[in-house]
Amino acid sequence: MVKNVLVVDDSKIMRNIVKNTFATLDILCKFFEADNGKTAWEKLEETEMDLVLLDWNMPQLSGIEFLQRVRADERYAGLPVVMVTSEAAKYNVIEALQKGATDYIVKPVNEQKFKDKITKIAF
């Protein structure tokens, strides 16, 4: 079964890095991309996603604002949302987890840590 994965980052390079790292997991998936939280929300409304990989700092609607919107909508209660961001301060991690992030990965992405965290999400 193909999994739909939404990769949200304002950097095309980072979206590609995340997608390439994810591709090493041997999980059959289709990637959707968004360069800000507003576009990500539109894609989420259009297509049923199995996972969101989300940056924090983006224009129009930040990752944390997008996360809050997702968690406020009961349709997405079970949707795994993993923050993939350069925001490495402990208070950022705590804030994201308190607001409903499933997990938190700090950039630059360590391939093994990425694999460990994503496979725990039960794909």
GUFI-73579 format. One record per atom (N, C-alpha, C, O): residue in three letters; atom name; x, y, z. Coordinates in steps of 0.1 Angstrom, whole numbers, plus 5000, padded with zeros to 4 digits. Layout:
BEGIN
<pt "ALA", "CA", <X, Y, Z>>;
...
//
This chain:
BEGIN
<pt "MET", "N", <5008, 4988, 5000>>;
<pt "MET", "CA", <5000, 5000, 5000>>;
<pt "MET", "C", <5009, 5013, 5000>>;
<pt "MET", "O", <5018, 5014, 5008>>;
<pt "VAL", "N", <5006, 5022, 4991>>;
<pt "VAL", "CA", <5014, 5034, 4990>>;
<pt "VAL", "C", <5010, 5044, 5001>>;
<pt "VAL", "O", <4998, 5046, 5004>>;
<pt "LYS", "N", <5019, 5050, 5008>>;
<pt "LYS", "CA", <5017, 5059, 5018>>;
<pt "LYS", "C", <5019, 5073, 5012>>;
<pt "LYS", "O", <5028, 5076, 5005>>;
<pt "ASN", "N", <5010, 5082, 5016>>;
<pt "ASN", "CA", <5011, 5096, 5012>>;
<pt "ASN", "C", <5019, 5104, 5023>>;
<pt "ASN", "O", <5014, 5105, 5034>>;
<pt "VAL", "N", <5030, 5110, 5019>>;
<pt "VAL", "CA", <5038, 5118, 5028>>;
<pt "VAL", "C", <5039, 5132, 5023>>;
<pt "VAL", "O", <5043, 5135, 5012>>;
<pt "LEU", "N", <5035, 5141, 5032>>;
<pt "LEU", "CA", <5036, 5156, 5029>>;
<pt "LEU", "C", <5049, 5161, 5035>>;
<pt "LEU", "O", <5051, 5161, 5048>>;
<pt "VAL", "N", <5058, 5167, 5027>>;
<pt "VAL", "CA", <5070, 5173, 5031>>;
<pt "VAL", "C", <5069, 5188, 5030>>;
<pt "VAL", "O", <5067, 5193, 5020>>;
<pt "VAL", "N", <5069, 5194, 5042>>;
<pt "VAL", "CA", <5067, 5209, 5043>>;
<pt "VAL", "C", <5079, 5216, 5047>>;
<pt "VAL", "O", <5084, 5215, 5059>>;
<pt "ASP", "N", <5085, 5224, 5038>>;
<pt "ASP", "CA", <5097, 5232, 5042>>;
<pt "ASP", "C", <5098, 5243, 5031>>;
<pt "ASP", "O", <5096, 5240, 5019>>;
<pt "ASP", "N", <5102, 5255, 5035>>;
<pt "ASP", "CA", <5103, 5265, 5026>>;
<pt "ASP", "C", <5116, 5264, 5017>>;
<pt "ASP", "O", <5117, 5271, 5007>>;
<pt "SER", "N", <5125, 5255, 5020>>;
<pt "SER", "CA", <5137, 5252, 5012>>;
<pt "SER", "C", <5135, 5240, 5003>>;
<pt "SER", "O", <5133, 5229, 5009>>;
<pt "LYS", "N", <5136, 5242, 4990>>;
<pt "LYS", "CA", <5135, 5230, 4981>>;
<pt "LYS", "C", <5146, 5220, 4984>>;
<pt "LYS", "O", <5144, 5208, 4983>>;
<pt "ILE", "N", <5158, 5225, 4987>>;
<pt "ILE", "CA", <5169, 5216, 4990>>;
<pt "ILE", "C", <5166, 5208, 5002>>;
<pt "ILE", "O", <5168, 5196, 5001>>;
<pt "MET", "N", <5160, 5214, 5012>>;
<pt "MET", "CA", <5157, 5206, 5024>>;
<pt "MET", "C", <5146, 5196, 5021>>;
<pt "MET", "O", <5146, 5184, 5026>>;
<pt "ARG", "N", <5136, 5200, 5013>>;
<pt "ARG", "CA", <5125, 5190, 5010>>;
<pt "ARG", "C", <5132, 5178, 5003>>;
<pt "ARG", "O", <5128, 5167, 5005>>;
<pt "ASN", "N", <5141, 5181, 4994>>;
<pt "ASN", "CA", <5148, 5170, 4986>>;
<pt "ASN", "C", <5156, 5161, 4996>>;
<pt "ASN", "O", <5156, 5149, 4994>>;
<pt "ILE", "N", <5163, 5167, 5005>>;
<pt "ILE", "CA", <5171, 5159, 5015>>;
<pt "ILE", "C", <5162, 5150, 5023>>;
<pt "ILE", "O", <5165, 5138, 5025>>;
<pt "VAL", "N", <5151, 5156, 5028>>;
<pt "VAL", "CA", <5141, 5148, 5036>>;
<pt "VAL", "C", <5135, 5137, 5027>>;
<pt "VAL", "O", <5135, 5125, 5032>>;
<pt "LYS", "N", <5131, 5140, 5015>>;
<pt "LYS", "CA", <5126, 5129, 5006>>;
<pt "LYS", "C", <5136, 5118, 5003>>;
<pt "LYS", "O", <5133, 5106, 5004>>;
<pt "ASN", "N", <5148, 5122, 5001>>;
<pt "ASN", "CA", <5159, 5112, 4998>>;
<pt "ASN", "C", <5162, 5104, 5010>>;
<pt "ASN", "O", <5164, 5092, 5008>>;
<pt "THR", "N", <5162, 5110, 5022>>;
<pt "THR", "CA", <5164, 5102, 5034>>;
<pt "THR", "C", <5153, 5092, 5036>>;
<pt "THR", "O", <5155, 5081, 5040>>;
<pt "PHE", "N", <5141, 5097, 5034>>;
<pt "PHE", "CA", <5129, 5089, 5036>>;
<pt "PHE", "C", <5129, 5077, 5026>>;
<pt "PHE", "O", <5125, 5066, 5030>>;
<pt "ALA", "N", <5134, 5080, 5014>>;
<pt "ALA", "CA", <5134, 5069, 5004>>;
<pt "ALA", "C", <5143, 5057, 5007>>;
<pt "ALA", "O", <5141, 5046, 5002>>;
<pt "THR", "N", <5152, 5059, 5016>>;
<pt "THR", "CA", <5161, 5048, 5020>>;
<pt "THR", "C", <5154, 5039, 5029>>;
<pt "THR", "O", <5160, 5028, 5033>>;
<pt "LEU", "N", <5142, 5042, 5034>>;
<pt "LEU", "CA", <5135, 5033, 5043>>;
<pt "LEU", "C", <5127, 5022, 5036>>;
<pt "LEU", "O", <5121, 5013, 5043>>;
<pt "ASP", "N", <5127, 5021, 5023>>;
<pt "ASP", "CA", <5120, 5011, 5015>>;
<pt "ASP", "C", <5106, 5010, 5019>>;
<pt "ASP", "O", <5100, 5000, 5020>>;
<pt "ILE", "N", <5100, 5022, 5020>>;
<pt "ILE", "CA", <5085, 5023, 5022>>;
<pt "ILE", "C", <5079, 5029, 5009>>;
<pt "ILE", "O", <5084, 5040, 5005>>;
<pt "LEU", "N", <5070, 5022, 5003>>;
<pt "LEU", "CA", <5064, 5027, 4991>>;
<pt "LEU", "C", <5056, 5039, 4994>>;
<pt "LEU", "O", <5046, 5038, 5002>>;
<pt "CYS", "N", <5060, 5050, 4989>>;
<pt "CYS", "CA", <5052, 5063, 4992>>;
<pt "CYS", "C", <5052, 5072, 4980>>;
<pt "CYS", "O", <5060, 5072, 4971>>;
<pt "LYS", "N", <5042, 5081, 4981>>;
<pt "LYS", "CA", <5041, 5092, 4972>>;
<pt "LYS", "C", <5043, 5105, 4980>>;
<pt "LYS", "O", <5037, 5107, 4990>>;
<pt "PHE", "N", <5052, 5113, 4975>>;
<pt "PHE", "CA", <5055, 5126, 4982>>;
<pt "PHE", "C", <5047, 5137, 4976>>;
<pt "PHE", "O", <5045, 5139, 4964>>;
<pt "PHE", "N", <5042, 5145, 4986>>;
<pt "PHE", "CA", <5036, 5158, 4982>>;
<pt "PHE", "C", <5045, 5169, 4989>>;
<pt "PHE", "O", <5050, 5166, 5000>>;
<pt "GLU", "N", <5046, 5180, 4983>>;
<pt "GLU", "CA", <5054, 5191, 4988>>;
<pt "GLU", "C", <5047, 5204, 4990>>;
<pt "GLU", "O", <5038, 5207, 4983>>;
<pt "ALA", "N", <5051, 5211, 5000>>;
<pt "ALA", "CA", <5046, 5224, 5003>>;
<pt "ALA", "C", <5057, 5233, 5008>>;
<pt "ALA", "O", <5066, 5228, 5016>>;
<pt "ASP", "N", <5057, 5246, 5004>>;
<pt "ASP", "CA", <5068, 5255, 5008>>;
<pt "ASP", "C", <5064, 5264, 5019>>;
<pt "ASP", "O", <5072, 5273, 5023>>;
<pt "ASN", "N", <5052, 5262, 5024>>;
<pt "ASN", "CA", <5048, 5270, 5036>>;
<pt "ASN", "C", <5036, 5263, 5042>>;
<pt "ASN", "O", <5030, 5254, 5036>>;
<pt "GLY", "N", <5032, 5267, 5054>>;
<pt "GLY", "CA", <5021, 5261, 5061>>;
<pt "GLY", "C", <5007, 5262, 5055>>;
<pt "GLY", "O", <4999, 5254, 5055>>;
<pt "LYS", "N", <5005, 5274, 5048>>;
<pt "LYS", "CA", <4993, 5276, 5041>>;
<pt "LYS", "C", <4991, 5266, 5030>>;
<pt "LYS", "O", <4980, 5260, 5028>>;
<pt "THR", "N", <5001, 5265, 5021>>;
<pt "THR", "CA", <5000, 5255, 5010>>;
<pt "THR", "C", <4999, 5241, 5016>>;
<pt "THR", "O", <4992, 5233, 5010>>;
<pt "ALA", "N", <5006, 5238, 5027>>;
<pt "ALA", "CA", <5005, 5225, 5033>>;
<pt "ALA", "C", <4991, 5222, 5037>>;
<pt "ALA", "O", <4986, 5211, 5035>>;
<pt "TRP", "N", <4984, 5232, 5043>>;
<pt "TRP", "CA", <4970, 5230, 5048>>;
<pt "TRP", "C", <4961, 5227, 5036>>;
<pt "TRP", "O", <4953, 5218, 5036>>;
<pt "GLU", "N", <4963, 5234, 5025>>;
<pt "GLU", "CA", <4955, 5231, 5013>>;
<pt "GLU", "C", <4958, 5217, 5007>>;
<pt "GLU", "O", <4948, 5211, 5004>>;
<pt "LYS", "N", <4970, 5213, 5007>>;
<pt "LYS", "CA", <4973, 5199, 5003>>;
<pt "LYS", "C", <4967, 5188, 5012>>;
<pt "LYS", "O", <4962, 5178, 5007>>;
<pt "LEU", "N", <4967, 5191, 5025>>;
<pt "LEU", "CA", <4961, 5182, 5035>>;
<pt "LEU", "C", <4946, 5181, 5033>>;
<pt "LEU", "O", <4940, 5170, 5035>>;
<pt "GLU", "N", <4940, 5192, 5029>>;
<pt "GLU", "CA", <4926, 5192, 5027>>;
<pt "GLU", "C", <4922, 5185, 5014>>;
<pt "GLU", "O", <4911, 5179, 5013>>;
<pt "GLU", "N", <4931, 5185, 5004>>;
<pt "GLU", "CA", <4929, 5178, 4991>>;
<pt "GLU", "C", <4931, 5163, 4991>>;
<pt "GLU", "O", <4924, 5156, 4984>>;
<pt "THR", "N", <4941, 5159, 4999>>;
<pt "THR", "CA", <4946, 5145, 4998>>;
<pt "THR", "C", <4948, 5139, 5012>>;
<pt "THR", "O", <4953, 5146, 5021>>;
<pt "GLU", "N", <4944, 5127, 5014>>;
<pt "GLU", "CA", <4945, 5121, 5027>>;
<pt "GLU", "C", <4960, 5117, 5028>>;
<pt "GLU", "O", <4966, 5109, 5020>>;
<pt "MET", "N", <4966, 5122, 5039>>;
<pt "MET", "CA", <4981, 5120, 5041>>;
<pt "MET", "C", <4982, 5110, 5052>>;
<pt "MET", "O", <4974, 5108, 5061>>;
<pt "ASP", "N", <4993, 5102, 5052>>;
<pt "ASP", "CA", <4997, 5093, 5062>>;
<pt "ASP", "C", <5008, 5098, 5071>>;
<pt "ASP", "O", <5009, 5092, 5082>>;
<pt "LEU", "N", <5014, 5108, 5067>>;
<pt "LEU", "CA", <5025, 5114, 5075>>;
<pt "LEU", "C", <5028, 5128, 5070>>;
<pt "LEU", "O", <5028, 5131, 5058>>;
<pt "VAL", "N", <5031, 5137, 5080>>;
<pt "VAL", "CA", <5036, 5151, 5076>>;
<pt "VAL", "C", <5050, 5153, 5082>>;
<pt "VAL", "O", <5052, 5150, 5094>>;
<pt "LEU", "N", <5059, 5157, 5074>>;
<pt "LEU", "CA", <5073, 5160, 5079>>;
<pt "LEU", "C", <5073, 5175, 5077>>;
<pt "LEU", "O", <5073, 5181, 5066>>;
<pt "LEU", "N", <5075, 5182, 5089>>;
<pt "LEU", "CA", <5072, 5197, 5089>>;
<pt "LEU", "C", <5083, 5205, 5095>>;
<pt "LEU", "O", <5089, 5202, 5106>>;
<pt "ASP", "N", <5087, 5215, 5087>>;
<pt "ASP", "CA", <5097, 5225, 5092>>;
<pt "ASP", "C", <5090, 5235, 5101>>;
<pt "ASP", "O", <5078, 5237, 5101>>;
<pt "TRP", "N", <5097, 5242, 5109>>;
<pt "TRP", "CA", <5092, 5252, 5119>>;
<pt "TRP", "C", <5091, 5266, 5112>>;
<pt "TRP", "O", <5080, 5272, 5112>>;
<pt "ASN", "N", <5102, 5271, 5107>>;
<pt "ASN", "CA", <5102, 5285, 5102>>;
<pt "ASN", "C", <5099, 5285, 5087>>;
<pt "ASN", "O", <5107, 5281, 5078>>;
<pt "MET", "N", <5087, 5291, 5084>>;
<pt "MET", "CA", <5082, 5292, 5071>>;
<pt "MET", "C", <5073, 5305, 5070>>;
<pt "MET", "O", <5068, 5309, 5080>>;
<pt "PRO", "N", <5072, 5310, 5057>>;
<pt "PRO", "CA", <5064, 5322, 5055>>;
<pt "PRO", "C", <5049, 5318, 5056>>;
<pt "PRO", "O", <5046, 5306, 5054>>;
<pt "GLN", "N", <5040, 5327, 5057>>;
<pt "GLN", "CA", <5026, 5327, 5056>>;
<pt "GLN", "C", <5019, 5319, 5068>>;
<pt "GLN", "O", <5010, 5324, 5074>>;
<pt "LEU", "N", <5024, 5307, 5071>>;
<pt "LEU", "CA", <5019, 5300, 5083>>;
<pt "LEU", "C", <5030, 5291, 5087>>;
<pt "LEU", "O", <5035, 5282, 5080>>;
<pt "SER", "N", <5035, 5293, 5099>>;
<pt "SER", "CA", <5047, 5286, 5104>>;
<pt "SER", "C", <5044, 5272, 5107>>;
<pt "SER", "O", <5032, 5268, 5107>>;
<pt "GLY", "N", <5054, 5263, 5108>>;
<pt "GLY", "CA", <5052, 5249, 5111>>;
<pt "GLY", "C", <5044, 5247, 5124>>;
<pt "GLY", "O", <5035, 5239, 5125>>;
<pt "ILE", "N", <5047, 5255, 5134>>;
<pt "ILE", "CA", <5040, 5254, 5147>>;
<pt "ILE", "C", <5026, 5258, 5146>>;
<pt "ILE", "O", <5017, 5252, 5152>>;
<pt "GLU", "N", <5023, 5268, 5138>>;
<pt "GLU", "CA", <5009, 5273, 5136>>;
<pt "GLU", "C", <5002, 5262, 5128>>;
<pt "GLU", "O", <4990, 5260, 5131>>;
<pt "PHE", "N", <5008, 5256, 5118>>;
<pt "PHE", "CA", <5002, 5245, 5110>>;
<pt "PHE", "C", <4999, 5234, 5119>>;
<pt "PHE", "O", <4988, 5228, 5119>>;
<pt "LEU", "N", <5008, 5230, 5128>>;
<pt "LEU", "CA", <5006, 5219, 5137>>;
<pt "LEU", "C", <4994, 5222, 5146>>;
<pt "LEU", "O", <4986, 5213, 5149>>;
<pt "GLN", "N", <4993, 5234, 5151>>;
<pt "GLN", "CA", <4982, 5237, 5160>>;
<pt "GLN", "C", <4969, 5236, 5152>>;
<pt "GLN", "O", <4959, 5231, 5158>>;
<pt "ARG", "N", <4968, 5240, 5140>>;
<pt "ARG", "CA", <4956, 5239, 5132>>;
<pt "ARG", "C", <4953, 5225, 5129>>;
<pt "ARG", "O", <4941, 5221, 5130>>;
<pt "VAL", "N", <4963, 5216, 5127>>;
<pt "VAL", "CA", <4960, 5202, 5124>>;
<pt "VAL", "C", <4955, 5196, 5137>>;
<pt "VAL", "O", <4945, 5188, 5136>>;
<pt "ARG", "N", <4961, 5199, 5148>>;
<pt "ARG", "CA", <4956, 5192, 5161>>;
<pt "ARG", "C", <4943, 5198, 5166>>;
<pt "ARG", "O", <4936, 5191, 5174>>;
<pt "ALA", "N", <4939, 5209, 5161>>;
<pt "ALA", "CA", <4925, 5215, 5164>>;
<pt "ALA", "C", <4914, 5209, 5156>>;
<pt "ALA", "O", <4902, 5211, 5159>>;
<pt "ASP", "N", <4918, 5202, 5145>>;
<pt "ASP", "CA", <4908, 5196, 5136>>;
<pt "ASP", "C", <4907, 5181, 5139>>;
<pt "ASP", "O", <4917, 5173, 5136>>;
<pt "GLU", "N", <4896, 5176, 5143>>;
<pt "GLU", "CA", <4894, 5162, 5147>>;
<pt "GLU", "C", <4897, 5152, 5136>>;
<pt "GLU", "O", <4900, 5141, 5138>>;
<pt "ARG", "N", <4895, 5157, 5123>>;
<pt "ARG", "CA", <4898, 5148, 5112>>;
<pt "ARG", "C", <4912, 5143, 5111>>;
<pt "ARG", "O", <4915, 5133, 5106>>;
<pt "TYR", "N", <4921, 5151, 5117>>;
<pt "TYR", "CA", <4935, 5148, 5117>>;
<pt "TYR", "C", <4941, 5143, 5130>>;
<pt "TYR", "O", <4953, 5144, 5133>>;
<pt "ALA", "N", <4932, 5139, 5139>>;
<pt "ALA", "CA", <4936, 5135, 5153>>;
<pt "ALA", "C", <4947, 5125, 5153>>;
<pt "ALA", "O", <4956, 5125, 5161>>;
<pt "GLY", "N", <4946, 5115, 5144>>;
<pt "GLY", "CA", <4956, 5104, 5143>>;
<pt "GLY", "C", <4968, 5106, 5134>>;
<pt "GLY", "O", <4976, 5097, 5132>>;
<pt "LEU", "N", <4968, 5117, 5127>>;
<pt "LEU", "CA", <4978, 5120, 5117>>;
<pt "LEU", "C", <4992, 5122, 5123>>;
<pt "LEU", "O", <4993, 5132, 5131>>;
<pt "PRO", "N", <5002, 5114, 5120>>;
<pt "PRO", "CA", <5015, 5117, 5126>>;
<pt "PRO", "C", <5022, 5129, 5119>>;
<pt "PRO", "O", <5022, 5130, 5107>>;
<pt "VAL", "N", <5026, 5138, 5128>>;
<pt "VAL", "CA", <5033, 5150, 5123>>;
<pt "VAL", "C", <5047, 5151, 5130>>;
<pt "VAL", "O", <5048, 5152, 5142>>;
<pt "VAL", "N", <5057, 5150, 5122>>;
<pt "VAL", "CA", <5071, 5150, 5127>>;
<pt "VAL", "C", <5077, 5163, 5123>>;
<pt "VAL", "O", <5078, 5166, 5111>>;
<pt "MET", "N", <5082, 5171, 5133>>;
<pt "MET", "CA", <5089, 5183, 5131>>;
<pt "MET", "C", <5103, 5179, 5126>>;
<pt "MET", "O", <5110, 5171, 5132>>;
<pt "VAL", "N", <5107, 5185, 5115>>;
<pt "VAL", "CA", <5121, 5183, 5110>>;
<pt "VAL", "C", <5126, 5198, 5108>>;
<pt "VAL", "O", <5123, 5204, 5098>>;
<pt "THR", "N", <5134, 5202, 5118>>;
<pt "THR", "CA", <5137, 5217, 5118>>;
<pt "THR", "C", <5151, 5219, 5124>>;
<pt "THR", "O", <5156, 5211, 5131>>;
<pt "SER", "N", <5156, 5231, 5121>>;
<pt "SER", "CA", <5169, 5235, 5127>>;
<pt "SER", "C", <5167, 5241, 5141>>;
<pt "SER", "O", <5177, 5244, 5148>>;
<pt "GLU", "N", <5154, 5243, 5146>>;
<pt "GLU", "CA", <5152, 5248, 5159>>;
<pt "GLU", "C", <5155, 5237, 5169>>;
<pt "GLU", "O", <5147, 5228, 5172>>;
<pt "ALA", "N", <5167, 5238, 5175>>;
<pt "ALA", "CA", <5172, 5227, 5183>>;
<pt "ALA", "C", <5171, 5230, 5198>>;
<pt "ALA", "O", <5175, 5221, 5206>>;
<pt "ALA", "N", <5167, 5242, 5202>>;
<pt "ALA", "CA", <5166, 5245, 5216>>;
<pt "ALA", "C", <5156, 5236, 5223>>;
<pt "ALA", "O", <5145, 5233, 5217>>;
<pt "LYS", "N", <5159, 5233, 5235>>;
<pt "LYS", "CA", <5150, 5223, 5243>>;
<pt "LYS", "C", <5136, 5229, 5244>>;
<pt "LYS", "O", <5126, 5221, 5243>>;
<pt "TYR", "N", <5135, 5242, 5246>>;
<pt "TYR", "CA", <5121, 5248, 5247>>;
<pt "TYR", "C", <5113, 5246, 5235>>;
<pt "TYR", "O", <5101, 5246, 5235>>;
<pt "ASN", "N", <5120, 5247, 5223>>;
<pt "ASN", "CA", <5113, 5245, 5210>>;
<pt "ASN", "C", <5108, 5230, 5209>>;
<pt "ASN", "O", <5096, 5228, 5205>>;
<pt "VAL", "N", <5116, 5221, 5213>>;
<pt "VAL", "CA", <5112, 5207, 5213>>;
<pt "VAL", "C", <5100, 5205, 5222>>;
<pt "VAL", "O", <5090, 5198, 5218>>;
<pt "ILE", "N", <5101, 5210, 5234>>;
<pt "ILE", "CA", <5090, 5209, 5244>>;
<pt "ILE", "C", <5077, 5215, 5238>>;
<pt "ILE", "O", <5066, 5209, 5239>>;
<pt "GLU", "N", <5078, 5227, 5233>>;
<pt "GLU", "CA", <5066, 5234, 5227>>;
<pt "GLU", "C", <5060, 5226, 5216>>;
<pt "GLU", "O", <5048, 5224, 5216>>;
<pt "ALA", "N", <5068, 5221, 5207>>;
<pt "ALA", "CA", <5062, 5213, 5196>>;
<pt "ALA", "C", <5055, 5200, 5201>>;
<pt "ALA", "O", <5045, 5197, 5196>>;
<pt "LEU", "N", <5062, 5193, 5210>>;
<pt "LEU", "CA", <5056, 5181, 5216>>;
<pt "LEU", "C", <5043, 5184, 5224>>;
<pt "LEU", "O", <5033, 5177, 5223>>;
<pt "GLN", "N", <5043, 5195, 5231>>;
<pt "GLN", "CA", <5031, 5199, 5239>>;
<pt "GLN", "C", <5020, 5203, 5229>>;
<pt "GLN", "O", <5008, 5201, 5233>>;
<pt "LYS", "N", <5023, 5208, 5217>>;
<pt "LYS", "CA", <5013, 5212, 5208>>;
<pt "LYS", "C", <5009, 5201, 5199>>;
<pt "LYS", "O", <5001, 5203, 5189>>;
<pt "GLY", "N", <5014, 5189, 5201>>;
<pt "GLY", "CA", <5009, 5177, 5194>>;
<pt "GLY", "C", <5018, 5171, 5184>>;
<pt "GLY", "O", <5014, 5162, 5176>>;
<pt "ALA", "N", <5031, 5175, 5183>>;
<pt "ALA", "CA", <5040, 5168, 5173>>;
<pt "ALA", "C", <5042, 5154, 5178>>;
<pt "ALA", "O", <5043, 5151, 5190>>;
<pt "THR", "N", <5043, 5145, 5168>>;
<pt "THR", "CA", <5045, 5131, 5171>>;
<pt "THR", "C", <5059, 5128, 5175>>;
<pt "THR", "O", <5062, 5120, 5184>>;
<pt "ASP", "N", <5068, 5136, 5168>>;
<pt "ASP", "CA", <5083, 5134, 5172>>;
<pt "ASP", "C", <5090, 5147, 5166>>;
<pt "ASP", "O", <5083, 5156, 5160>>;
<pt "TYR", "N", <5103, 5148, 5169>>;
<pt "TYR", "CA", <5110, 5160, 5165>>;
<pt "TYR", "C", <5124, 5155, 5161>>;
<pt "TYR", "O", <5131, 5148, 5168>>;
<pt "ILE", "N", <5128, 5160, 5149>>;
<pt "ILE", "CA", <5141, 5157, 5143>>;
<pt "ILE", "C", <5148, 5170, 5140>>;
<pt "ILE", "O", <5142, 5179, 5134>>;
<pt "VAL", "N", <5161, 5171, 5145>>;
<pt "VAL", "CA", <5168, 5184, 5143>>;
<pt "VAL", "C", <5177, 5183, 5131>>;
<pt "VAL", "O", <5184, 5173, 5128>>;
<pt "LYS", "N", <5176, 5193, 5123>>;
<pt "LYS", "CA", <5185, 5194, 5111>>;
<pt "LYS", "C", <5199, 5198, 5116>>;
<pt "LYS", "O", <5200, 5205, 5126>>;
<pt "PRO", "N", <5210, 5194, 5109>>;
<pt "PRO", "CA", <5209, 5186, 5097>>;
<pt "PRO", "C", <5204, 5172, 5100>>;
<pt "PRO", "O", <5207, 5166, 5111>>;
<pt "VAL", "N", <5197, 5166, 5091>>;
<pt "VAL", "CA", <5191, 5153, 5094>>;
<pt "VAL", "C", <5202, 5142, 5094>>;
<pt "VAL", "O", <5209, 5140, 5085>>;
<pt "ASN", "N", <5202, 5135, 5105>>;
<pt "ASN", "CA", <5210, 5123, 5107>>;
<pt "ASN", "C", <5202, 5111, 5102>>;
<pt "ASN", "O", <5192, 5108, 5107>>;
<pt "GLU", "N", <5208, 5104, 5091>>;
<pt "GLU", "CA", <5200, 5094, 5085>>;
<pt "GLU", "C", <5195, 5083, 5094>>;
<pt "GLU", "O", <5184, 5078, 5093>>;
<pt "GLN", "N", <5204, 5078, 5103>>;
<pt "GLN", "CA", <5200, 5067, 5112>>;
<pt "GLN", "C", <5190, 5072, 5122>>;
<pt "GLN", "O", <5180, 5064, 5125>>;
<pt "LYS", "N", <5191, 5084, 5128>>;
<pt "LYS", "CA", <5181, 5089, 5137>>;
<pt "LYS", "C", <5168, 5091, 5130>>;
<pt "LYS", "O", <5157, 5087, 5136>>;
<pt "PHE", "N", <5168, 5096, 5118>>;
<pt "PHE", "CA", <5156, 5098, 5110>>;
<pt "PHE", "C", <5149, 5084, 5108>>;
<pt "PHE", "O", <5137, 5083, 5110>>;
<pt "LYS", "N", <5157, 5074, 5104>>;
<pt "LYS", "CA", <5151, 5061, 5102>>;
<pt "LYS", "C", <5145, 5055, 5114>>;
<pt "LYS", "O", <5134, 5050, 5114>>;
<pt "ASP", "N", <5152, 5056, 5125>>;
<pt "ASP", "CA", <5147, 5051, 5138>>;
<pt "ASP", "C", <5134, 5058, 5142>>;
<pt "ASP", "O", <5125, 5051, 5146>>;
<pt "LYS", "N", <5133, 5071, 5141>>;
<pt "LYS", "CA", <5121, 5078, 5145>>;
<pt "LYS", "C", <5110, 5075, 5136>>;
<pt "LYS", "O", <5098, 5073, 5141>>;
<pt "ILE", "N", <5112, 5075, 5123>>;
<pt "ILE", "CA", <5101, 5073, 5113>>;
<pt "ILE", "C", <5096, 5059, 5114>>;
<pt "ILE", "O", <5084, 5056, 5114>>;
<pt "THR", "N", <5104, 5049, 5116>>;
<pt "THR", "CA", <5100, 5035, 5117>>;
<pt "THR", "C", <5092, 5033, 5130>>;
<pt "THR", "O", <5083, 5024, 5130>>;
<pt "LYS", "N", <5094, 5040, 5140>>;
<pt "LYS", "CA", <5086, 5039, 5152>>;
<pt "LYS", "C", <5072, 5043, 5150>>;
<pt "LYS", "O", <5063, 5040, 5158>>;
<pt "ILE", "N", <5069, 5051, 5140>>;
<pt "ILE", "CA", <5056, 5057, 5138>>;
<pt "ILE", "C", <5047, 5046, 5132>>;
<pt "ILE", "O", <5035, 5049, 5131>>;
<pt "ALA", "N", <5052, 5034, 5129>>;
<pt "ALA", "CA", <5044, 5023, 5125>>;
<pt "ALA", "C", <5040, 5022, 5111>>;
<pt "ALA", "O", <5029, 5019, 5107>>;
<pt "PHE", "N", <5049, 5025, 5102>>;
<pt "PHE", "CA", <5047, 5024, 5088>>;
<pt "PHE", "C", <5048, 5009, 5085>>;
<pt "PHE", "O", <5046, 5005, 5073>>;
//
